[in-house]
């Protein structure tokens, strides 16, 4: 969890946005769903969930986190 993530360049952000907005066919979606998760991916996800639940132990804490993060992501102030 100590990896530092650098902000993406404008070019990288534009490329990722284009990829994220590209439609995926039903066949492609089903093909991707059929790929099983590795043991490493499962453990990493479980570690993230454990950390999140320790950091935000109550429903109120989790909602407060979501509100703050949504505001930060959307650039809304106040």
C-alpha positions in Angstrom: 0.0 0.0 0.0 3.0 2.3 0.1 3.3 2.7 -3.7 3.2 6.3 -4.7 1.1 7.0 -7.7 2.3 10.0 -9.8 -0.3 12.1 -11.6 -0.9 11.1 -15.1 0.2 13.3 -18.0 -2.5 15.0 -20.1 -1.7 12.6 -22.9 -2.0 9.5 -20.7 -5.3 10.9 -19.3 -6.7 11.5 -22.8 -5.7 7.9 -23.9 -7.2 6.3 -20.8 -10.4 8.4 -21.2 -10.7 7.2 -24.8 -10.2 3.6 -23.8 -12.7 3.9 -20.9 -15.4 5.4 -23.2 -14.9 2.8 -26.0 -17.9 0.5 -26.1 -17.2 -3.2 -25.4 -19.2 -5.8 -27.3 -21.1 -8.5 -25.3 -18.8 -11.2 -26.7 -15.7 -9.3 -25.5 -17.2 -8.6 -22.1 -18.0 -12.3 -21.7 -14.5 -13.3 -22.9 -13.0 -11.0 -20.2 -15.3 -12.3 -17.5 -14.2 -15.9 -18.3 -10.6 -15.1 -17.4 -10.2 -16.2 -13.7 -8.5 -14.0 -11.2 -5.0 -15.0 -10.1 -4.3 -15.9 -6.4 -2.2 -12.7 -6.3 -5.1 -10.5 -7.6 -7.5 -12.1 -5.1 -5.1 -11.5 -2.2 -4.4 -7.9 -3.3 -8.1 -7.2 -3.4 -8.7 -8.8 0.0 -5.8 -6.7 1.4 -7.4 -3.5 0.1 -10.8 -4.4 1.5 -9.2 -5.2 4.9 -7.3 -1.9 4.9 -10.4 0.1 3.9 -12.5 -1.5 6.6 -9.9 -0.8 9.2 -9.5 2.8 8.0 -13.2 3.4 7.7 -14.8 1.1 10.3 -18.4 2.4 10.3 -20.9 3.1 7.6 -20.8 6.8 8.5 -17.0 6.8 8.0 -17.4 5.2 4.6 -20.1 7.6 3.4 -18.0 10.6 4.6 -15.0 9.2 2.6 -17.2 8.7 -0.5 -18.6 12.3 -0.2 -15.1 13.8 0.2 -13.6 11.7 -2.6 -16.5 12.4 -5.0 -16.1 16.1 -4.4 -12.3 15.8 -5.1 -12.8 13.7 -8.2 -15.5 16.0 -9.7 -13.6 19.2 -8.7 -16.7 20.6 -6.9 -15.9 23.0 -4.1 -18.1 23.5 -1.0 
